[in-house]
Amino acid sequence: MMKFKFTILLSLFFIIANLKAQQLPMYTQYVFNDYMVNSAVAGTVDQIPIRLSYRNQWSGFTDMQGNNIAPKTFALSAHSPITDAVGLGAFVYSDVTGPISQTAAQLSYSWRTCLSPEGSCSWDKKQFFSLSYGTRLLQFSYDDTETVGWNEYFGLADDPVLPNVIETDILTSHVVAAYFYTEYFYAGLGAQNLFARPLKIQSDLLYDNKLTAEYNLIAGAYLPVTQDKSFAMEPSLLTKTTRWSKTQIDVSLRFIYENAVYAGFLYRASEAAYGFLFGVESGDLFFGYSYDTAVEGISNYSGGTHELAIGINLDLFKRADNVRLQSRFKNRRMLLDPFRENDKNGNRRGSGS
C-alpha cells in the first residue's frame, strides 16, 4: 500500500512539475529531425523532409485509478527551400501528460547566406549561416476533473495553482534561432515560447501562469571513418534549459553506414537516462526508432520511453548538376550553393561541382 501511495505521489510530482515549468515536448530523435529543435534548419536541404513521429514517455505509468497518464506526443513537421537564401518550415504537435495537454502549430521563415567569399574555397570548405523567426499558436488545457480526490485521499492541502475544473486557453508565442554549418560540422542556438502573455487559467490568483521561455543549443560533427565515406560517425549534443527547470543535456553518438543505415547510443545527464536509436532509409522513405530509460527514480514505475518516426524526402528541387544528390547529405544537410554560375552553354552549375 505504501508503495502504491508513493507511486501516486510521484506521478503527482511529475505532473505538477510539468505544469510549473511549461516545458515543450521532448524528442530523442532530434538527430533525424533537427528542425523540431532549431527552426533555422529550414531550407538547408535540397528537398522537403516530411516527418511524422510518436513518443510514448514513461510507458505504463498510471494514476491511482489505473488510468494511463504517461506523456504522449504526436508531431508532424516539414520544411523546404523557397529560394537559395530563403526557407520555410512548419510543424504541428499534440502533447498530453495526464491532465495537462498542449496542441500547437508553428510556421517559421529562415534566411541563409554563405560566409565564404565566392570562389575562395572548394565546396566542402564552405561555411553557411542561417537565421530564423517563427510564430506558434498554442492551445493549453488543464483537466483536473479526474484527479479531484487525490489531495483528500492523501490528506494534502489543495494547491491553488491547479484548478479543479477543465480550463483552456489559446495564445501565441514566438521562436528565434541561428544555425551555422559546414559539410562536417553544425551548431545552432534557439529560443522558444518567447513574448507569450500569461495563461488565462486561474488568472485571479497571484500566481503568474506564464509560458516559460526555453533556450537550446545543438551541435554535432560528421566524422568519416573510411576514405569513401561509406562508414562514418556523428557525435551530437543537445542542451535545453528554462527558468524553472535544470539544464537538460543529451549526448548521442550515431554510426552511419552507406548513408542508409543509422544506429547509435544516447545519454541524458539530467535524468541519468540512456538508450539507443536506429534508423533506415530506402529510396526517399525513412523509418526511425529509439528507446531510452532512466537509471533510477521513475524507471521503477514505467517501461521506458519509446519513440517512432516515419518520413519521406520529396526531391522537388532535384537538379542534374547538384552533386549533393549523390552525396551522403541526402538525408539531412544537402547544402544548396547560393553561388551557382552559368556554364558556357547557359546552364546553371554549382561552384563546387
N, C-alpha and C positions, 0 to 999 in steps of 0.2 A: 504493500500500500504506500509506504514511504517513497519507494522508487517511482511509483505511478505519479504521486504528487510532485516529486522532483521533476519528472518529465514534463508535466503540465506547466509548472513554474518556469522551466527552461524555455518552453515554447512561448509563453507569455513574454519572457525577457527578449527573445529574438524578434518577436512581432513588434513590441514597443520600441526596441532599438531601431528597427527598420523605419518605423513611423517618425521617430525623432530625427534620424539622420537624413531622411528623404533620399536615400541612395538610389541611383539609377540601376537598371538591371545589370547583372554580371554576365560576362561572356568569357568562357575558356578558350573558344576558337577564334580569338581576335587575330591570330596569325594567319587564318584563312580569310578573314573579312575585317581588315583594319579600318575600313570606313566607319564601322559602328563605334569606334572609339576616337577617330580623328577625321572630321569631315573634309579636311584639306586633301585627303587622298582622292577625292572625286576628280575624275578626268585625267588621272596619271597613268591610266592603262588604255591601250588602243582597242578597247572593246567595252561592252556593257556587262559587267558581272552582276548577276541576279542571285541572291542568296536567301533561302528560307531556313530558319533554324528553330529548334525547340529545346529548351533547357528545363530539366526537372531536378531542382536542387533539393538536397536532403531527402531523397526518395524514401517514402514510407513514413514520414514524420506526421503524427496525428495529434489531435487535441483530446480533451477528456471525454468527448462523445464518440471518439473513434473517427472523426472526420479528417480527411487528408488536408493538412494545412501547409504542406511543403511548397516552397516558392516555385512557380511555373512561369516560364517566359516564352512567348512566341514572337518572332521578329522576321520581317521581310525587308530587304534592302536592295537598292540598285544605284549605280552611278555611271556617268557617261561623259566623255569629252564632247563638247559642243564645237569648239574650235581648238587650234593648237594651244591656246592660252586659257581657255575657259572650260570649266566643267560644272556639271550639275549632279546633285545626289539627293536621294530621298530614302526614308525608311519609316516603317510603322512598327510598333511593338505593343504587346499586351503583357503586363507583368502582374501576377496575383500572388500575394503572400498572406494566407489566412484571410482575415477581414480587410486587408489592405490591397487595393488594386490601382494600377496605373495603365492608361491607354494613351499612346502618344503618336503623333505624326510629325515628321520633320522634313523640311526642304532646305537645301543648302546650295550656295554658289561658291565656286573656288576660282581663283586666278593663279596662273602658273607662269614662271619665267625661267629661262636658262641663265645661270650665273656665269657660265663660261663664255668668254668672247667668241664671236663667230670665227671658226677656223683655227682656234687656238689650241685645240686638242682633239684627239680621237674620240669617238662616241663613248667608249667605255670609261673615259675620264671626265665626262661632262657632269656638271653639278646643277641640280634643279631645286627651285624653291616655290612653295605653294602657300597661299593664304586663303582662308575660307570664313564665310559668315553664314549662319543659318538661323531659322526661326522654328520653334517647336510648339505645337498645340498639344496640351496635356489635359486629360481628364483624370482627376484624382478622387478616389472614393474610399470611405471607411464604413464598413458594415459590422457594427458591434452587436447586432441582434442575436447572434448565435453564441456570444461569449458573455452575456449579461450575468450569468450565475457564477462566474469564476471567482470574483472577489468575495462574494458572500460565502462560497464553498470553502475558501481558504481563510476567511476571517480577515481579509485585507481591506484597507481603505480604498474608496473609489479614486481613480486618477482623473482629475478634471481635464486633462489634455485629451482623454479618449472618450468620445461621446457614446452614449448607449442607444444610438439610433443610426440609421443609414444616412450618410451625408455625402454629397457630391459637389465638386467644384471644377470648373473649366477655366484654364488660364494659359497664357503664353510665356515662354522663356526664350532665351537666345543662346547661340552657340558660336564660338570663335575658335579657330585652330590655325596652326602653322605646321608646315611639313617640309623637311629638307631631305633630298635623296640623291644618290648616285647609283651606279649599276651594282655596287657591292655594299652599300650602307644606307640606312634611312633612320630618321629621328623626327619626332613630332611632339608638339605641345598643344593641348586642347583645354577648353573650359566650357562647361555645360551648365544649364539651369541658371543662366545669368539674368539679372534685371527682372526677376519674377516678383509679382506682388504677393502679399501674404494670402494664404488659402482662406477662403470664407467657410471654414469649418470651426465651430466653437469660437467665432470671431469676437464674441462678447467677453471672452476671458482675457486675462493679462498676458497669456502666452502668445508669442508671435509664431504662428504656424506658417512659416515661410519656407519655400523650397531652398534647399541648401546648395550652393554652387559646388560643382565637382571639378577638380583640376587633375589632368593626367599627363603623363609622359610616356611615349612609346619609342623604342629604339631597337635596332636589330642589324645584323650583318649577314651577307651571303658569302660563305667560305667554300670555294670549290676544293674538293679533295683529290679529284683526278683531273688530268690535263684537259680532257674533253668535256669536263663538267657533267659527266653522266652521274656522278655521285657528289653530293655537297652537304654541308651542314649550315644551319641557320639558327644561331642563338638569338634570343629576343628578350626584351624587358618591357613590362607594363607596370606603371605605378599610378595609383589613384588616391586622392585624399579629399576630404571635406572638412568643414569647421568642426563637425560633431563626431567624426569617426577617425580612427587611427589610419595611417597610411597603409594601403594595400599594395603589396609588391608581388608581382607574378614574374617568374623566371622560367623560360622554356628553352629547350634545345630540340630542333627538328632536323631530321635526316631526310634528304631528298634524293630519290633515285629516278633517273631518266625523265625528270620533270613530270612524273605521273604518279608516283607513289610517295607518300609522306608518312613518317612515323616519328614520334618524339615523346619527351617527358616534360612535365611541368611541376613547379613548386610554388606555392603561395605562402609567403612568410608570415603574413598577418594572421592566418588561420592554422598554420603548421599543416597545410594541406598539400597533398601530392597526387599525381595522376599521370595519365598518358593520353596521347591523341594520335589519330590515324586518319589519313585522307587519301583518296584516289581520284584520278581524272581519267576519263575515257572520252576522247574527242573534245567536245565542248561541255561535257557534263562533269559535275563534281559531287562527291559524297565525302562527308567527314563525320567522325565520331570521337568523343572524348569522355573520359571518366576521371573524376577526382574525389578524394575523400580526406577528411581531416584525421590527424593522428590521434586526437583526443577530443574531449568535450562532446559536441553534438554528434560525432561519429558513432557514439554508443547507442544512439536512438534513431539512426537513419541508415539507409543503404547506399549512401554516397550520392554523387551528382552525375547525371547523365546528360549529354548534350549531343544532338544530332543536327546535321546541316546538309542540305542538298542545294545544288545550284546549276546554273547554265551560264556560259560565257558567249554572248552574242557578238560575232565578228562583223558588225555592221560597217566598220570602218577599215576593213581589210584592204591593204594596198600591196600590189605585187612587189614594190620596191622596198617595202618595210621589213627589214631584216629581223625586227623584233618578233614577227610572227613565227620565225623559225628558231627562236631562242628560248631559253629557259624561263623567260618572263611572261610566257603565255598566260600563266595563271594569276599573276599579281602585279608586276611592276614593268609592264611592257611600255617603255617610255616613248612618247611622241617627240619628234625632233622639230622644234619651232623654227629651225633654220634650214628647212628643206630648200634646195635650189633647183633650177631648171637645167636639164642637160641640153646638149646641142640640138636635140630633136624636140625640145619644148616640153619634155616630160619631167614631172617633179621627181627628185631623188633625194634621199637622206644625205646629210653632210657626213654621216658616219658610215654610209654604205660603201 
